[in-house]
Amino acid sequence: GVFAVLVLTGRTVLSILFTRRILFFMSRRGASISSDLVSKLLGQSLLKVQAKSMQENLFALTTGVEMIVLQVIATAAVLFADLSLLFIMAIGLLVVDPMTAFGTFCIFILIGIYLNKYMNIRAKMLGIKSSEMSIKGNEKIVEVLSSYRESVVRNRRDFYSREIGKLRLDLADVRAEINFLPFISKYIIETAVL
């Protein structure tokens, strides 16, 4: 029994590490894609830049990339793996001992109440940080798009591109933390089951 618990706990720890790495990798990849898109946009003529509204460009360069990379691709990969594991564990627990399954359900309710309080505080802090960083990055993009001719004449497009890229990378780390929050609950509950 002790060996089984140690093996399953080890699996949970490895799952935490891999999920976190996947999210950070995907988040940074999204920031890199966003940075590349900013560079490509700034390399175009003024007519092409102004062909779309500022908000369309802004969304395509920031939120659109993030949603595709983190909200769709990374979440789908992690969700599939977790659902498979949850199904196997639930069947095993019900077959072995229905009373233990009921006791586990009661423990989950208590853990859920605690996690709800903790996650609300952490999510609020990260949300504020994310919004501040997002606004700062969006302001830079709007600034360069508003003064595009000036940035061309002064040869400041590369400077803006680097600045926006740095802001996007910083924001990517915060967004990865935000996207990791649901997994904290999952791993705590998983460990409680064991």
C-alpha positions as CSV (number, residue, x, y, z in Angstrom):
1,G,0.0,0.0,0.0
2,V,2.8,2.4,0.9
3,F,4.6,1.6,-2.3
4,A,1.5,2.3,-4.3
5,V,0.9,5.6,-2.6
6,L,4.6,6.6,-3.2
7,V,4.4,5.6,-6.9
8,L,1.1,7.6,-7.4
9,T,2.5,10.6,-5.4
10,G,5.6,10.5,-7.6
11,R,3.4,10.5,-10.7
12,T,1.5,13.5,-9.4
13,V,4.7,15.4,-8.7
14,L,6.0,14.6,-12.2
15,S,2.6,15.7,-13.6
16,I,2.9,19.0,-11.8
17,L,6.4,19.7,-13.2
18,F,5.5,18.7,-16.8
19,T,2.2,20.7,-16.8
20,R,3.9,23.8,-15.5
21,R,6.7,23.4,-18.0
22,I,4.2,22.9,-20.8
23,L,2.3,26.0,-19.8
24,F,5.4,28.2,-19.5
25,F,6.8,26.9,-22.8
26,M,3.5,27.5,-24.6
27,S,3.1,30.9,-22.9
28,R,6.6,32.0,-24.0
29,R,6.1,30.6,-27.4
30,G,3.0,32.7,-27.7
31,A,5.0,35.8,-26.6
32,S,7.6,35.0,-29.2
33,I,5.0,34.7,-31.9
34,S,3.4,37.9,-30.8
35,S,6.8,39.6,-30.8
36,D,7.5,38.3,-34.3
37,L,4.1,39.6,-35.5
38,V,4.9,43.0,-34.1
39,S,8.2,43.1,-36.0
40,K,6.5,42.0,-39.2
41,L,3.7,44.6,-38.8
42,L,6.3,47.3,-38.2
43,G,8.2,46.3,-41.3
44,Q,5.1,47.0,-43.5
45,S,4.2,50.2,-45.2
46,L,1.9,52.7,-43.5
47,L,-1.0,51.8,-45.9
48,K,-0.9,48.1,-44.9
49,V,-0.6,49.0,-41.2
50,Q,-3.7,51.2,-41.4
51,A,-5.7,48.7,-43.5
52,K,-7.0,47.3,-40.2
53,S,-8.2,49.3,-37.2
54,M,-5.8,49.8,-34.3
55,Q,-7.9,47.6,-32.1
56,E,-7.9,44.8,-34.7
57,N,-4.1,45.0,-34.9
58,L,-3.8,45.1,-31.2
59,F,-6.0,42.1,-30.6
60,A,-4.2,40.1,-33.4
61,L,-0.8,40.9,-31.9
62,T,-1.7,40.2,-28.2
63,T,-4.9,38.5,-27.0
64,G,-5.5,36.5,-30.2
65,V,-2.2,34.8,-30.1
66,E,-2.4,34.1,-26.4
67,M,-5.9,32.6,-26.7
68,I,-4.9,30.2,-29.4
69,V,-1.7,29.1,-27.7
70,L,-2.7,28.9,-24.1
71,Q,-6.4,28.6,-24.0
72,V,-6.8,26.2,-26.9
73,I,-3.7,24.1,-27.6
74,A,-2.2,23.8,-24.1
75,T,-5.5,23.3,-22.3
76,A,-6.6,20.6,-24.8
77,A,-3.4,18.6,-24.2
78,V,-3.6,18.8,-20.4
79,L,-7.3,18.2,-20.3
80,F,-7.1,15.0,-22.3
81,A,-4.4,13.5,-20.1
82,D,-6.3,14.5,-16.9
83,L,-9.7,13.1,-17.9
84,S,-8.1,9.8,-18.8
85,L,-6.4,9.6,-15.4
86,L,-9.5,10.7,-13.5
87,F,-11.7,8.1,-15.2
88,I,-9.3,5.3,-14.3
89,M,-8.9,6.4,-10.7
90,A,-12.7,6.8,-10.1
91,I,-13.4,3.3,-11.4
92,G,-10.7,1.8,-9.3
93,L,-11.8,3.6,-6.1
94,L,-15.5,2.6,-6.5
95,V,-14.5,-1.1,-7.2
96,V,-12.2,-1.3,-4.2
97,D,-14.3,0.3,-1.5
98,P,-17.5,2.4,-1.9
99,M,-17.2,3.7,1.7
100,T,-13.8,5.1,1.0
101,A,-15.2,6.7,-2.1
102,F,-17.9,8.5,0.1
103,G,-15.2,9.5,2.6
104,T,-13.0,10.9,-0.1
105,F,-16.0,12.9,-1.5
106,C,-16.4,14.5,2.0
107,I,-12.7,15.3,2.2
108,F,-12.9,16.9,-1.3
109,I,-15.6,19.2,-0.1
110,L,-13.4,20.5,2.7
111,I,-10.4,20.9,0.5
112,G,-12.6,22.6,-2.1
113,I,-13.7,25.3,0.4
114,Y,-10.1,26.0,1.4
115,L,-8.8,26.1,-2.2
116,N,-11.6,28.4,-3.2
117,K,-10.4,31.0,-0.6
118,Y,-6.7,30.6,-1.5
119,M,-7.3,30.7,-5.2
120,N,-9.5,33.8,-5.1
121,I,-6.7,35.7,-3.3
122,R,-4.0,34.5,-5.7
123,A,-6.1,35.0,-8.8
124,K,-7.0,38.5,-7.8
125,M,-3.3,39.4,-7.3
126,L,-2.2,37.9,-10.6
127,G,-5.2,39.4,-12.4
128,I,-4.2,42.9,-11.2
129,K,-0.6,42.3,-12.3
130,S,-1.7,40.9,-15.6
131,S,-4.0,43.8,-16.4
132,E,-1.4,46.4,-15.5
133,M,1.2,44.7,-17.7
134,S,-1.3,44.2,-20.5
135,I,-2.3,47.8,-20.5
136,K,1.4,48.9,-20.5
137,G,2.2,46.7,-23.4
138,N,-1.0,47.7,-25.3
139,E,-0.1,51.4,-24.7
140,K,3.3,50.8,-26.3
141,I,1.7,49.2,-29.4
142,V,-0.8,51.9,-29.8
143,E,2.0,54.5,-29.3
144,V,4.1,53.1,-32.1
145,L,1.1,52.6,-34.4
146,S,-0.1,56.2,-33.7
147,S,3.3,57.7,-34.5
148,Y,4.3,55.2,-37.2
149,R,5.7,57.8,-39.6
150,E,7.7,59.3,-36.8
151,S,9.1,56.0,-35.8
152,V,10.1,55.3,-39.4
153,V,11.8,58.7,-39.8
154,R,13.6,58.4,-36.5
155,N,14.5,54.7,-37.2
156,R,12.8,53.6,-33.9
157,R,10.9,50.6,-35.1
158,D,13.5,48.1,-33.8
159,F,13.5,49.9,-30.4
160,Y,9.7,49.6,-30.2
161,S,9.8,46.0,-31.4
162,R,12.3,45.1,-28.6
163,E,10.4,47.0,-26.0
164,I,7.1,45.4,-26.9
165,G,8.7,42.0,-27.1
166,K,10.2,42.4,-23.5
167,L,6.8,43.5,-22.2
168,R,5.1,40.6,-23.9
169,L,7.6,38.1,-22.3
170,D,7.0,39.5,-18.8
171,L,3.3,39.3,-19.4
172,A,3.7,35.7,-20.7
173,D,5.1,34.6,-17.3
174,V,2.2,36.2,-15.4
175,R,-0.3,34.7,-17.8
176,A,1.3,31.3,-17.4
177,E,1.0,31.6,-13.6
178,I,-2.7,32.4,-14.1
179,N,-3.2,29.4,-16.3
180,F,-1.4,27.2,-13.8
181,L,-3.8,28.1,-11.0
182,P,-6.4,25.5,-11.9
183,F,-3.8,22.8,-11.9
184,I,-2.8,23.6,-8.3
185,S,-6.3,22.6,-7.2
186,K,-6.2,19.5,-9.3
187,Y,-2.9,18.3,-7.9
188,I,-3.9,19.0,-4.3
189,I,-7.1,17.0,-4.8
190,E,-5.2,14.3,-6.6
191,T,-2.8,14.0,-3.7
192,A,-5.7,13.9,-1.2
193,V,-7.2,11.0,-3.1
194,L,-3.9,9.1,-2.7
